[in-house]
Amino acid sequence: MRWSAGWFGTVGQGRRPAGGRAVPGLGATWTCGWPQARVRAVADDRAALAVIGECGADDGQLQSALPVVRAKGWRALTRWPGSYLVIARSGGTLTVIGDLAGQHPVYYRTDVTGTWWSTAASALAALDGAPVDVPALAAHLAFGQPDVLAGRSLFRGVNRVPGGHLLLIGSGGVSVERYEPVTYPRVDLVQQAPVVRGALAEAVAARVDGRPVSADLAGLDSTTLACLAAQRGPVAAVTFADERLRDDDLAFAVRTAATVPGLTHHTVPGAVDTVYYAGLDDLSGLPVTDAPNAYAITASIKRAVLDTVAANTSGPGVHFTGAAGDAVLSAPSSYLADLQRERRHRRALQHAFGHARLRHTSASAVLARTRPASRIDLAGAWRQTAGDLRRPARDWIPQAQRPLAWTPLLASADWMTHDARLILAAAVDEAAEVVIDAPARLADWSDRQDLARVGANTSGWRALALAGHGIELAAPFLDNEVIRACLAVAADERGAPSTYKPLLDAAFADSDVLPPFVLARTTKGGFNALAYAGLRDNAPILRDLLGPSSQLAALGLVTEQPIADALARAAAGQPTAQGALHLVVAAEVWLRQHAAASTARWEEVSDRVAAA
């Protein structure tokens, strides 16, 4: 697992990360598992700056940024293409800045002598064997929104820096400060389209640096990245094409590769074991990650893709994925609640008709589902959620049939014991009392939460690609500048039901990047068939994972009968709570992996060696 860490204190700390490499110019700061080319640092006698990860700034730009560090212009250090961690020192102040999507998260813990920080919460927990924070893990399972209990990590006593915030450490102590606006100033979609195209082009260019390049070639988002990369050199494009999927990804991929110079297409056929939940009878085959991630569930599918990439490239390189394209290029219909809140009733009704046609329902039903969320703010919604948790568990119905909520209770919340629900309710009530600078719009809140969730999951996919194949995963839609460019466009423009991904269409319609037939596409592939096949084929393994020996069950976070009922529905081909099952299985895998992990995270050293 790749991670970074540092110490800031009044006295030395006689530990450092096992096998860690010191970052020049920043004192007690180390990286673990990062290749040297992805760790760059500059310094003078008054300031120091390091970037860790895929950063598009060259050495001259980093050197030129030292006056910005001295002036404490922190946000400017996050505006280069790529996805990276920033560590900056200005005089006696140290600042650690993660990215907006949580691919480089920041955690910390303090005592009377100083502060440890790290990008791995589990590493800080390993300093003294801190246990899992049960309410935080319950929130992860019940909501899937990382910022509900914003300052809590999944380990007791380890603090989390929420999205859009930075960690500031100095002689006066530790503080967490916001560096990203809660809401971006709105820009017209047509006006912003070239900005989006430029941000994506720069994000791709930052990774095309002589390494072999491969890319998913499936939906609109991954196709866009593959075509952008092909403008800079050859790309091995791969399409997962299991016949059970019954979509048109393969047909579009073949046609695109035949049209766009530089794309060489390879099909990844499905197999009996390329389904969800395959291989979970032996967890040793999965890399240990810092947090639960969805790619533990789909590992066999991702390995099939990576195997094809490895077989058709000259060596480990960079692989582009369209992860998070949906989150930034479009928007769910929840923005209708904002239109109603702002009394934009004509536009709300117009859009409701469009969404109703797509869902084969009525406009009045669409508006009725979104109306409750328009009459409450974030803190009030959390108090309402806490009240729901104190009531008996609900019978399962699909989430799309429930009223829209700022923080929806997932089916997994109904699988917890009553005591666990009460503990979580108390934590949510407490969060509602202290929430500050909350967004006024539901779309602004849900956009950021979706990105944080996708970012954390993509980190798991990246770990899988590195562990098995040495391949770097690139997800440019999760880059800071791409997020900023896209989310500056209002959700009701990005999510307008009359056009499929109108922002992408506007950004590339007059360019030579994408063939016109790609932009004209209105379909999207899905993996439901493989999810249900996996649930059916691996039901005995899942019952064992989440049965009497379950670590989640020991914490009161799952109970056996609801799981059995959900699996029985899946086996019968009936709708079931797929998303909730993914969450709890991934969390159970993560708990078992950490319980079995034997690798030492820290080593004892003298203070002089620790700082070297």
C-alpha positions in Angstrom: 0.0 0.0 0.0 1.3 3.5 -0.9 1.2 6.1 1.8 2.9 9.2 3.1 3.4 10.4 6.7 5.1 13.0 8.8 5.7 14.2 12.3 5.6 17.8 13.7 6.4 18.2 17.3 8.3 19.9 20.1 10.4 16.8 20.7 11.7 14.1 18.4 9.6 11.0 17.7 11.6 7.7 17.7 9.6 6.1 14.9 9.3 6.3 11.2 7.4 4.3 8.5 9.0 1.0 7.9 10.9 1.2 4.7 9.9 4.9 4.3 12.0 7.3 2.2 12.6 10.8 3.5 11.2 13.7 1.5 14.0 16.3 1.0 13.6 19.7 2.7 10.7 18.7 4.9 12.2 17.2 8.0 10.4 14.3 9.4 8.3 13.5 6.3 8.4 10.1 4.4 6.8 8.2 1.6 6.2 4.5 1.4 5.8 2.6 -1.8 5.9 5.6 -4.1 8.3 5.5 -7.0 10.9 8.2 -6.8 9.7 9.9 -10.0 6.3 10.6 -8.3 7.9 12.3 -5.3 9.3 15.7 -6.1 10.4 18.5 -3.7 12.0 21.9 -3.9 13.1 24.2 -1.1 14.9 27.4 -0.1 15.9 28.8 3.3 12.3 30.0 4.0 10.0 27.5 2.3 9.7 24.0 1.0 7.2 22.3 -1.3 6.6 18.6 -2.2 4.1 17.0 -4.5 3.4 13.3 -4.3 1.5 11.5 -7.1 0.8 12.4 -10.7 1.5 16.2 -10.8 1.7 18.0 -14.1 3.9 20.8 -12.8 7.5 20.6 -14.0 10.4 21.3 -11.7 10.6 25.0 -12.8 7.0 25.5 -11.9 7.5 23.9 -8.5 10.5 26.2 -7.9 8.5 29.2 -9.0 5.8 28.3 -6.5 8.0 28.8 -3.5 6.9 32.5 -3.1 3.3 31.2 -3.2 4.2 28.9 -0.3 5.8 31.8 1.6 2.6 33.8 1.1 0.5 30.9 2.2 -1.5 30.8 -1.0 -2.4 27.2 -0.4 -5.2 26.7 -3.0 -2.9 27.8 -5.9 -0.8 24.7 -5.1 -3.7 22.5 -5.9 -4.3 23.8 -9.5 -1.8 21.9 -11.5 -3.0 19.0 -13.7 -3.0 15.6 -12.2 -3.9 14.0 -8.8 -1.4 14.6 -6.0 -0.8 15.4 -2.4 0.8 18.7 -1.4 3.1 19.2 1.6 4.3 22.8 2.1 6.4 24.5 4.8 6.4 28.2 5.2 8.6 29.2 8.1 7.3 27.4 11.2 4.0 26.3 9.5 3.5 23.0 7.8 0.5 22.4 5.5 -0.8 19.1 4.1 -3.3 19.3 1.3 -5.1 16.3 -0.1 -7.1 16.3 -3.4 -10.8 17.1 -3.8 -11.8 13.5 -4.6 -10.1 11.7 -1.7 -7.5 9.8 -3.7 -4.9 11.4 -1.4 -6.8 11.7 1.9 -5.2 13.3 5.0 -5.5 12.0 8.6 -3.9 13.1 11.8 -3.6 12.5 15.5 -2.1 14.6 18.2 -0.7 14.3 21.7 1.1 16.7 24.1 4.4 16.4 22.2 3.2 16.9 18.6 1.2 15.6 15.6 1.4 12.7 13.3 -0.2 13.0 9.9 -0.6 10.4 7.2 -2.5 9.6 4.0 -3.3 6.2 5.6 -5.6 6.2 8.7 -4.7 2.5 9.3 -1.0 3.5 9.6 -1.8 6.1 12.3 -4.0 3.5 14.1 -1.1 1.1 14.1 1.0 3.5 16.2 -0.8 2.2 19.3 -3.3 -0.4 17.9 -6.3 1.9 17.8 -9.5 -0.1 17.1 -12.1 0.5 14.5 -14.4 3.5 15.2 -17.8 1.7 15.2 -20.0 4.8 14.6 -17.8 5.9 11.7 -18.0 2.4 10.1 -21.7 2.4 10.7 -22.0 5.7 8.9 -20.0 4.4 6.0 -22.4 1.5 5.7 -25.6 3.3 6.3 -25.0 6.4 4.1 -22.1 6.0 1.7 -21.4 9.7 2.2 -17.9 10.3 3.6 -18.5 13.8 5.0 -21.5 13.0 7.3 -19.2 12.3 10.2 -16.6 14.6 8.5 -13.8 14.7 11.1 -13.9 11.0 12.0 -11.8 8.3 10.3 -12.7 4.6 10.4 -10.3 4.2 13.4 -10.9 5.6 16.9 -8.7 8.6 17.8 -7.6 9.1 14.2 -9.0 12.3 12.8 -10.0 12.9 9.1 -9.5 16.1 7.2 -12.8 16.5 5.2 -12.9 17.1 1.5 -12.0 20.6 0.4 -10.0 21.2 3.7 -6.3 21.3 4.5 -4.3 20.4 7.6 -2.4 23.3 9.2 0.2 22.5 11.8 2.4 25.1 13.6 3.6 26.3 17.0 0.0 27.3 17.9 -1.3 23.8 17.4 -3.3 22.0 14.7 -6.2 23.3 12.7 -8.3 22.1 9.8 -9.2 24.9 7.3 -11.3 25.0 4.2 -9.5 25.9 1.0 -12.2 25.0 -1.6 -15.4 27.0 -1.9 -18.6 25.3 -0.7 -20.3 26.3 -4.0 -18.6 27.4 -7.2 -19.8 30.5 -9.0 -22.1 29.4 -11.8 -20.9 29.5 -15.4 -23.0 28.9 -18.5 -22.5 25.4 -20.0 -21.6 26.7 -23.5 -19.1 29.2 -22.0 -17.5 26.5 -19.8 -17.3 23.8 -22.4 -13.8 24.7 -23.8 -12.6 25.0 -20.2 -13.7 21.4 -19.5 -12.1 20.2 -22.7 -8.8 21.9 -21.9 -8.8 20.6 -18.3 -9.3 17.0 -19.5 -6.7 17.4 -22.2 -4.1 18.6 -19.7 -5.1 15.9 -17.2 -4.4 13.2 -19.9 -1.2 14.9 -21.1 0.2 15.0 -17.5 0.2 11.1 -17.6 1.4 10.5 -21.1 5.1 10.7 -20.5 6.8 7.8 -22.3 5.2 4.9 -20.4 3.0 2.4 -22.3 -0.5 3.7 -22.4 -3.7 1.7 -22.3 -7.3 2.7 -21.7 -10.8 1.4 -21.2 -12.9 1.8 -24.3 -16.5 1.4 -23.3 -18.9 4.3 -22.4 -18.6 8.0 -23.4 -16.3 8.9 -20.5 -13.6 6.3 -21.0 -13.9 6.7 -24.8 -13.1 10.4 -24.4 -10.0 9.7 -22.4 -8.8 7.0 -24.8 -9.2 9.4 -27.8 -7.4 12.2 -26.0 -4.5 9.9 -25.2 -4.4 8.6 -28.8 -3.7 12.2 -29.9 -0.4 11.8 -28.1 0.7 8.3 -29.0 -0.4 4.7 -29.4 -3.0 3.4 -27.0 -4.0 -0.2 -26.2 -7.8 0.1 -25.9 -9.6 -2.6 -24.1 -13.3 -3.4 -23.8 -14.8 -5.9 -21.4 -17.4 -7.7 -23.5 -19.0 -10.5 -21.5 -22.0 -11.7 -23.6 -24.2 -11.7 -20.5 -24.0 -7.9 -20.5 -26.1 -7.4 -23.7 -25.0 -3.8 -24.2 -23.5 -2.0 -27.2 -20.2 -1.0 -25.6 -18.3 -3.5 -27.9 -19.9 -2.3 -31.1 -19.1 1.3 -30.3 -15.6 0.4 -29.3 -14.8 -1.5 -32.5 -16.1 1.4 -34.6 -14.2 4.0 -32.6 -10.9 2.1 -32.8 -11.4 1.8 -36.6 -12.0 5.5 -36.9 -9.4 7.1 -34.4 -5.7 6.8 -35.4 -3.6 5.5 -32.5 -6.2 3.2 -31.0 -5.5 -0.5 -31.1 -8.5 -2.4 -29.8 -8.5 -5.6 -27.7 -11.6 -7.4 -26.5 -11.7 -8.9 -23.0 -14.1 -11.9 -23.1 -16.0 -12.8 -20.1 -15.6 -16.2 -18.3 -17.4 -18.2 -15.7 -15.6 -16.5 -12.9 -15.7 -12.9 -14.2 -18.6 -12.0 -12.0 -19.1 -10.0 -8.9 -18.0 -11.6 -5.6 -15.7 -14.2 -7.3 -12.7 -15.3 -5.3 -13.8 -14.1 -1.9 -13.2 -17.5 -0.4 -9.5 -16.6 -0.4 -8.8 -13.0 0.7 -5.1 -13.3 0.4 -5.4 -12.6 -3.3 -6.6 -9.1 -2.7 -4.3 -6.2 -1.7 -4.9 -4.7 1.7 -6.3 -1.2 1.4 -6.7 1.6 3.9 -10.5 1.7 3.6 -13.2 -0.7 2.3 -13.5 -0.4 -1.5 -15.9 -1.6 -4.1 -13.2 -3.3 -6.3 -12.9 -6.1 -3.8 -16.2 -7.1 -5.2 -15.3 -6.9 -8.9 -11.7 -7.9 -8.7 -12.0 -10.8 -11.1 -13.4 -8.6 -13.8 -10.7 -5.9 -13.3 -8.0 -8.6 -13.4 -9.3 -9.9 -16.7 -9.0 -6.4 -18.1 -5.5 -5.9 -16.7 -4.3 -9.2 -18.0 -5.3 -8.2 -21.5 -3.5 -4.9 -21.0 -0.4 -6.6 -19.8 -0.5 -9.0 -22.8 -0.7 -6.2 -25.3 1.7 -3.6 -24.0 5.5 -3.6 -23.7 5.5 -3.3 -20.0 3.8 -1.8 -17.0 2.4 1.6 -17.9 -0.5 3.9 -17.3 -4.1 2.8 -17.8 -6.9 5.4 -18.2 -10.4 4.8 -16.8 -13.5 6.9 -17.0 -14.3 6.6 -13.3 -16.3 9.6 -12.0 -17.3 10.8 -15.4 -20.9 10.4 -14.5 -20.4 12.3 -11.3 -19.0 15.5 -13.0 -20.4 15.5 -16.5 -24.0 14.8 -15.5 -26.2 15.1 -12.4 -29.0 13.0 -10.8 -32.5 14.3 -10.7 -32.0 15.4 -7.1 -31.3 18.9 -8.5 -35.1 19.2 -8.9 -35.3 19.7 -5.2 -33.0 22.8 -5.6 -35.2 24.2 -8.4 -38.2 23.8 -6.1 -36.4 25.4 -3.2 -35.4 28.4 -5.3 -39.0 28.7 -6.6 -37.9 28.0 -10.2 -41.1 26.1 -10.7 -41.4 26.4 -14.5 -37.9 24.9 -15.0 -38.6 22.2 -12.4 -41.7 21.2 -14.2 -40.1 21.2 -17.6 -37.2 18.9 -16.3 -39.6 16.7 -14.4 -41.5 15.9 -17.6 -38.1 14.9 -19.2 -37.1 12.7 -16.2 -40.6 11.2 -16.1 -40.4 10.0 -19.7 -37.0 8.3 -19.0 -38.5 6.5 -16.0 -41.9 5.7 -17.4 -43.7 7.6 -14.7 -45.4 11.0 -14.3 -44.0 14.4 -13.7 -46.0 14.8 -10.6 -44.5 11.6 -9.2 -41.0 12.9 -10.0 -41.7 16.2 -8.2 -43.4 14.5 -5.3 -40.4 12.4 -4.6 -38.0 15.4 -4.7 -40.2 17.9 -2.8 -39.4 16.8 0.8 -35.7 17.5 0.3 -36.5 21.0 -1.0 -38.1 21.9 2.4 -35.2 21.1 4.7 -31.5 22.0 5.0 -28.5 19.6 5.6 -28.5 19.9 9.4 -32.3 19.4 9.5 -32.0 16.4 7.2 -29.5 14.8 9.5 -31.7 15.3 12.5 -34.5 13.7 10.6 -32.2 10.8 9.6 -31.2 10.3 13.3 -34.9 10.1 14.1 -35.4 7.4 11.5 -32.5 5.4 12.9 -34.2 5.4 16.3 -37.3 3.8 14.8 -37.6 0.1 13.9 -35.9 -1.1 10.7 -37.9 -0.7 7.5 -39.0 -3.4 5.1 -36.9 -3.2 1.9 -38.1 -1.4 -1.2 -35.8 0.0 -3.9 -34.2 3.3 -3.1 -35.7 5.0 -6.2 -39.1 4.4 -4.6 -38.3 6.3 -1.4 -38.5 10.1 -1.1 -35.3 11.9 -2.0 -33.1 12.8 0.9 -29.9 14.8 1.5 -28.4 11.7 3.2 -30.5 8.7 2.3 -30.6 5.7 4.6 -29.4 2.7 2.7 -30.8 -0.8 3.2 -27.6 -1.6 5.1 -28.8 0.7 7.9 -31.8 -1.6 8.4 -29.5 -4.6 8.7 -27.9 -3.3 11.9 -28.9 -4.1 15.5 -31.1 -1.7 17.2 -28.2 -0.7 19.6 -25.9 0.0 16.6 -28.6 2.2 15.1 -29.0 4.2 18.3 -25.2 4.8 18.5 -25.2 6.0 14.9 -28.3 8.2 15.5 -26.4 9.9 18.4 -23.4 10.5 16.2 -25.5 12.0 13.4 -27.3 14.3 15.8 -24.0 15.5 17.1 -22.8 16.1 13.5 -25.9 18.1 12.8 -25.2 20.4 15.8 -21.7 21.3 14.6 -22.0 21.4 10.8 -20.9 24.7 9.4 -20.8 26.3 5.9 -23.1 23.6 4.6 -24.2 24.0 1.0 -27.6 25.4 0.5 -28.2 23.2 -2.6 -28.6 19.5 -2.4 -26.8 19.0 -5.7 -23.7 20.7 -4.4 -23.7 18.4 -1.4 -24.4 15.2 -3.3 -21.9 16.0 -6.1 -19.0 16.2 -3.5 -20.1 13.1 -1.7 -20.3 11.1 -4.9 -16.8 12.2 -5.9 -15.4 11.3 -2.5 -17.0 7.9 -2.6 -15.8 7.2 -6.2 -12.3 8.5 -5.3 -12.0 6.2 -2.3 -13.1 3.2 -4.4 -10.8 4.1 -7.3 -7.9 4.0 -4.8 -8.8 0.4 -4.3 -8.8 -0.3 -8.0 -5.4 1.4 -8.2 -4.0 -0.9 -5.5 -5.3 -3.9 -7.4 -3.6 -2.8 -10.6 -0.3 -2.1 -8.9 -0.2 -5.2 -6.8 -1.0 -7.6 -9.6 0.5 -5.9 -12.7 2.5 -2.9 -11.7 0.1 -0.7 -13.8 -0.6 2.8 -12.8 -4.3 3.7 -12.9 -5.3 7.1 -14.1 -8.7 8.6 -13.4 -8.6 12.1 -14.8 -12.3 12.9 -14.1 -11.2 12.9 -10.4 -8.5 15.5 -10.9 -9.0 18.8 -9.0 -9.1 21.0 -12.1 -11.5 18.7 -14.0 -13.8 18.7 -11.0 -13.7 22.5 -10.7 -14.3 23.0 -14.5 -17.3 20.6 -14.6 -19.0 21.5 -11.3 -18.9 25.2 -12.2 -21.8 24.3 -14.5 -25.1 24.1 -12.7 -26.5 20.6 -12.0 -29.7 21.4 -13.9 -27.6 22.1 -17.0 -25.4 19.1 -16.6 -28.3 16.8 -15.8 -30.8 18.1 -18.3 -32.8 15.1 -19.4 -33.2 16.3 -23.0 -29.5 15.5 -23.9 -27.3 12.7 -22.8 -24.3 14.3 -21.1 -24.7 17.8 -22.6 -21.5 19.1 -21.0 -19.4 16.5 -22.7 -21.2 17.1 -26.0 -20.6 20.8 -25.8 -17.0 20.3 -24.9 -16.1 18.1 -27.8 -18.7 18.7 -30.5 -16.4 21.1 -32.5 -13.2 19.3 -31.9 -11.3 16.5 -33.7 -11.1 14.4 -30.6 -14.2 12.3 -30.7 -16.0 10.9 -33.8 -19.5 12.4 -34.2 -21.2 9.0 -33.7 -19.6 8.7 -30.3 -21.1 12.0 -29.2 -24.4 11.0 -30.6 -24.6 7.9 -28.4 -27.4 7.8 -25.8 -26.8 4.4 -24.3 -24.8 3.2 -21.4 -23.6 -0.2 -20.4 -24.3 -1.8 -17.1 -23.1 -4.7 -15.0 -26.4 -5.8 -13.4 -26.2 -9.2 -15.1 -22.8 -10.0 -13.6 -23.8 -8.7 -10.2 -26.8 -11.1 -10.1 -24.8 -13.9 -11.5 -22.2 -13.3 -8.8 -24.8 -13.1 -6.0 -26.3 -16.4 -7.2 -23.0 -18.3 -7.8 -21.3 -17.1 -4.6 -24.2 -17.1 -2.2 -22.6 -19.7 0.1 -19.4 -17.7 0.4 -21.4 -14.5 1.1 -23.5 -16.3 3.7 -20.3 -17.5 5.4 -18.7 -14.0 5.2 -21.7 -12.3 6.8 -22.9 -15.1 9.0 -22.0 -16.0 12.6 -18.3 -15.5 12.1 -18.7 -12.0 10.6 -16.7 -9.3 12.1 -19.4 -6.8 11.2 -21.9 -8.9 13.0 -19.7 -8.9 16.1 -19.9 -5.1 16.0 -23.6 -5.1 15.6 -23.4 -3.7 12.0 -25.1 -6.6 10.3 -27.6 -9.2 11.3 -28.0 -12.6 9.7 -31.6 -12.8 8.5 -31.8 -9.6 6.4 -28.6 -10.7 4.5 -30.1 -14.2 4.0 -33.3 -12.6 2.7 -31.4 -10.3 0.2 -29.4 -13.2 -1.1 -32.5 -15.4 -1.5 -34.1 -12.6 -3.6 -31.0 -12.4 -5.8 -31.0 -16.2 -6.3 -34.6 -16.0 -7.4 -33.8 -13.3 -9.9 -35.8 -10.7 -8.0 -34.6 -7.1 -7.3 -32.5 -6.8 -4.2 -30.4 -4.2 -2.3 -27.3 -4.6 -4.5 -25.6 -1.4 -3.4 -26.0 -2.2 0.3 -24.7 -5.8 -0.2 -21.6 -4.3 -2.0 -21.0 -2.0 0.9 -21.2 -4.6 3.6 -19.2 -7.3 1.8 -16.4 -4.8 1.0 -16.4 -3.7 4.7 -16.3 -7.3 5.9 -13.4 -8.1 3.6 -11.6 -5.0 4.8 -12.1 -5.9 8.5 -10.8 -9.5 8.0 -7.8 -8.3 6.0 -6.7 -5.8 8.6 -7.2 -8.4 11.4 -5.0 -10.8 9.5 -2.3 -8.3 8.4 1.1 -9.0 9.7 3.2 -6.3 8.0 4.8 -3.8 10.5 3.9 -0.2 9.5 6.5 1.5 11.8 10.1 0.9 12.9 11.8 2.2 16.0 14.8 4.4 15.3 16.9 7.1 17.1 15.6 10.6 16.7 18.7 11.4 14.6 17.9 8.5 12.2 14.2 9.2 12.2 14.7 12.7 10.8 17.2 11.5 8.1 
